[in-house]
Amino acid sequence: MHPSRLLPLILCVVSVWAGPEQSLKLVWSDEFNEKEIDPKKWNFGEGVKIVNGQLSLEIIPGAKPMFWRGSAVNTRGKYSSKYGYIEASIMFVQTGGHGCGFGIGNEDNRPPAAGMGFSNGGGDSVGLGLSVVNEERGRGLSPKDNPMPRLAYSKKFYRFGFQWTPNDYRWYLDGRLAYTIRISPSIPTTPKPMFISLSHNGLPEAGFLKSFPEPTRGPEPMRVDWVRVYQ
């Protein structure tokens, strides 16, 4: 086949994978290329560091032997965005018993408040959720919903994205639409800016785990390659 005849097919494949950012402008980002996390962009505590150009959210030792604490970062009070598309490249964890999250939410958490999230409880499953005021609407990414089924979210980086408009909330996986919730009287939109959060926590028994692959070190970290905001 002549190469020119392949062009329409190539363009078609590319368009399937094109995310919302293709038609928007990059307005904020962190590529984590510095040696330390930027305190002007993020709030953070112990267990958060930059490793090989990636944000590493660790599970760290607690006050007692074999007790562990999670770690988190957020942009609350430092950066928030009104509408648009927020995306992060994340490698979640394989070990069960602890969870990871990527989400956005209103600064004041007052009506009309909303939040969008991806969560991983270890292994290769990922859930998503929407909170409106105090109402949670969460669900897993089933093979039917998941545009990329049977993938190992703990083996490589995938792009997880949120887009919200005056009309709907949308979840994206590697630039492909995974789920949409349309605005309704019971699910109002929020015109308020949202801040970004990333976390590695949710340990059972107050953080006491007996079955880590390496109990003296804790489980593997959650890794984030970059975070970007488009409008």
N, C-alpha and C positions, 0 to 999 in steps of 0.2 A: 504493500500500500504506500502511495506517495505520502511523504511527511506532512504535506499541507492538509491532507484529509484527516490527520490525527488531531489537528488543532481544535476543532469544535468539541471533540471528546475530552481533551485535556482541560479545556475551559470549563466544561460541565462538571468534571470531577473537582476542580478547584472551587467552584461556586458552592458545592455541597458543604465544603469545610469552612467556608468564609463566615466568620462571626460578625456580630453587630459592630465591632470596632472598625470594620472596613469602611464604613460610611461616617465615622465619628472622628473627633480630634482627641489626641492624647493630652490630658490636662494635668495629670499627676502620676508619679510612678516611684517605685523603689526597686532597683535591680540588685540590691545587696552586694554591691561590688567593693564597698569599703571594708576595713578590718573590723569595725564595730558598728552596731546598729545605731542609726541616726536618732538622737533624742529629740530633735526638732520635729520629727515625723511620727514617732511612736512613743507610747507609754509602755513600759516593760519592767519586769523584775528579774529575779534570779532564774537561771535555767534557759536564758535566751542569749544566743550568740550567733556570730557569723562564721560559717565553716565553708571554706572553698567557694566563696561567692554565693552562698545560700544561707537563708535564715534557718537556724536550727532551734526548734522548740523541744527542750529536753524534759525528761522526768528525772528529778533530782532527789537525793536523800533527804529525809525529814529529820525531826528531832530525835526519833528513836530508831534503833536498828531495824532494817527491813521495812521502814515506813518511807513513803515516797510522796513527793509533791509535784504538781504539774507546773506548767509555765504558759504565759500568754503575752500577746502584744495587742494594742489597739491604738487608733488614731483619735480617740475621744478628746475633744477640746483642742486638737491640733489640726485635724483635717476632716472635713465632711463634704459630701457631694449631694446636690439636688438633682434627682433623675439621672439618667445616663446608664453607663455600663461599667461594671467593676469586675476585674478578672484577676485570678492568681494562678500561678503554676505550682502545683503541690504534689508531693509524694507522701501519701498517708502511711499508716503503720500496719504491720502484719499481726503482731502479737495482740491477743485478746486481753480484755480486762482493763483497758484504758482507751480513752476516746480522743478524737481530734475534731476540730471544728473550724470552719471559715464562714464568716457571716458579716452582715451589715445591719445597722439599726439606728433608730432616731436618737439624737443626743439626750433629749429630755424624757423619753419613754412615756410621754403623755399623749392622749388622743389628739388628732388622729395619728397614732403610733403604728409602726410596722417594722418588721425585721425579716430578713431572708437568710437562709443558711444551708450549708452542706455539712454533713457530719459523717464520721467514720469511727466505728467501734472496734476496729481491728479486723484484719482479713480483707476480702475483696468486695465488700458491700459498702454502698454509699447511700445515705438518706438525704432528704431535703425537707425543708419546712418553712412555713410562713407564720409569723405571729402578728395579730392585729389586736392592739390594746393588750388584754390578758388572754386572748384566745389563741391556742396553738393548733396549727394544721400541718402535721408532718406526714411524710410518707417515704417509703423506700424507692429507689430507682429499680423497678422491676425490669426484666429483659425486654418487655414491651415498651416501657418508657425510656429505657437507657439506649441512647443512639450508638453506644459502643459496648455491647454486652460481653460478659466473660473476660473482662480485662483485669489485670492485677494492679490495683491502685497503689499497692505497696512496693511494686517493682520498678516503676518509672514515674516520671512527672506527667501529670495531665493538667489541662487548663479547665478551671472551674469558674463560671461567670454568672453574675446577676445583672439583669436589666429591668429597670422599672420605669414606667411612663404614667401619665394620668389615666391610662386605660387598663394596664395589666402589670403583672409581675412575671418575669421569665427566668428560668434556670438554664444554663448552657454547659455542655461538657465538650471540651475540645472544639469550641466554635459551633457546635450543633445543638439545636434546641431540644431540651430534655423534657420540659414541663412548663405549662402556663396556667396562671390563675387570673381570671379576668375580674375587673373591678365590679362590685355589686353593692347593694345596700348593706349586706352583712360583711363585706370585705371592702372597706373604703380605701382609696388611694391615700398616700401621704405626700403632701407638698414639702415636708420638712427634709432637710439634708440628713444623710445617713453617714455614720462613721464606720470604719473597717475594723474587724477583729479576727484574730487567729489564735487558736488555743490548743493545748495538749493536756488533757486532764481527765476528769471523770473516773477516777480510780475507786474501786470498791473497798469496803472495810477501812474507810478513812485513809486509803492509800497503802494498805498492807497487802502485798502480793507475794505469793509463794512459788509461782511457776514461771518467772522470767527465764528466758534462755540463759542469761548471765545474771543471777540474782544480786551479785555485788555491784553491778553496774546499772541495773534498771533496764527498761526496754529501749528499743531503738527510737530515735527522735523523729518528730514530724519535720519535714523539710519543705521550704518554700523558696523557689528560684527567683520569683519576682511578683510584684503586685502592680497593676496598672488601672487607671481610671480614664474613661473616655466620655466625651459629651458631644 
